Amino acid sequence: MALLHEEKLAEIAKQIKKGVKPKRVSARTFIGWFGAQRRTPTNVWWIRAGLKKYNLITKPDFESVYIDSLISLQLASQEPSKDGQPLVTDLNVDPTYRIGKLASANRPPVSVKPDA
């Protein structure tokens, strides 16, 4: 029996190759496919290995967005680099904790007092 993430990634890769754009999912749902709840270094490594197996990337990167932000899966670039190896285009890992990762920064304000 294949693991949930194996089935999902294989199906998404097949859809993309047919020209069908897959549905966007939240980063939380995406990492949940791998049985993870947090983006620890081990979990991130495991997820990236699964993406690499099916030649996929996430836009924006699942590691750097707010946990409930929507991400989409795309095929990784196959342009060869100068040394003939495939060019990896989306390994921009940002170790900085950004305001955009906070829940309060991703919700519109309910009300603002006139003197605020």
C-alpha positions in Angstrom: 0.0 0.0 0.0 1.4 3.4 -1.0 1.7 6.2 1.5 -0.8 9.1 1.2 1.8 11.6 0.0 3.1 9.1 -2.6 -0.5 8.7 -4.0 -1.2 12.5 -3.9 2.1 13.5 -5.5 1.9 10.9 -8.2 -1.6 12.0 -9.1 -0.7 15.6 -9.1 2.4 15.0 -11.3 0.3 13.1 -13.7 -2.3 15.9 -13.9 0.3 18.5 -14.5 1.9 16.5 -17.3 -1.6 16.3 -18.9 -1.9 20.1 -18.7 -4.5 20.1 -15.8 -3.7 22.7 -13.1 -4.1 21.0 -9.7 -6.1 22.6 -6.9 -4.3 24.8 -4.5 -4.0 23.5 -0.9 -2.9 25.1 2.4 0.6 24.5 3.6 -0.9 22.8 6.6 -2.8 20.3 4.5 0.2 19.7 2.3 2.6 18.9 5.1 -0.2 16.8 6.6 0.0 14.5 3.6 3.4 13.5 4.9 2.1 12.8 8.4 3.7 16.0 9.7 2.3 18.8 11.8 5.3 21.1 11.9 8.0 22.1 9.4 11.0 20.7 11.4 14.3 20.2 9.5 13.6 16.4 9.3 10.0 16.9 8.1 11.2 19.5 5.5 13.9 17.1 4.3 11.3 14.3 4.0 8.9 16.5 2.1 11.5 17.8 -0.3 12.7 14.3 -1.0 9.1 13.4 -1.9 8.8 16.4 -4.2 12.1 15.6 -5.8 11.0 12.1 -6.6 8.1 13.4 -8.7 10.0 16.4 -10.0 7.7 18.9 -8.3 8.0 22.2 -6.4 5.6 24.3 -4.4 4.9 27.9 -5.3 5.3 29.7 -2.9 7.7 27.5 -1.0 5.8 25.5 1.7 8.6 26.2 4.2 8.5 30.0 4.1 4.8 30.8 3.9 2.2 31.2 6.7 0.9 27.7 7.6 -2.6 28.4 6.3 -1.6 30.1 3.1 -2.5 28.4 -0.2 0.3 26.8 -2.2 0.3 25.2 -5.6 2.4 22.4 -7.0 4.3 22.7 -10.2 6.8 20.8 -12.2 10.4 21.7 -11.4 12.5 23.4 -14.1 14.4 21.0 -16.4 16.8 23.5 -17.9 20.3 22.2 -17.7 22.9 24.2 -15.9 26.4 24.9 -17.2 27.8 21.6 -15.9 24.9 19.6 -17.5 23.0 18.9 -14.3 19.4 19.9 -14.0 19.0 23.5 -12.7 17.2 23.6 -9.4 15.2 26.8 -9.3 13.4 26.8 -6.0 15.7 26.2 -3.1 15.4 29.7 -1.8 15.1 28.8 1.9 14.5 31.8 4.1 15.5 31.1 7.7 14.1 34.4 8.9 10.8 34.4 10.7 8.7 36.8 8.8 5.6 38.7 9.9 3.6 37.0 7.2 4.0 33.7 9.0 1.9 35.1 12.0 -1.8 34.3 12.1 -2.7 37.9 13.0 -0.9 39.2 9.9 -3.1 37.0 7.7 -6.5 38.1 9.0 -8.2 41.4 8.2 -8.9 43.6 11.2 -12.4 43.4 12.6 -12.6 47.1 13.7 -10.3 50.0 14.4 -11.0 52.7 17.0 -11.1 56.2 15.6 -8.2 57.3 17.8 -6.0 54.3 17.1 
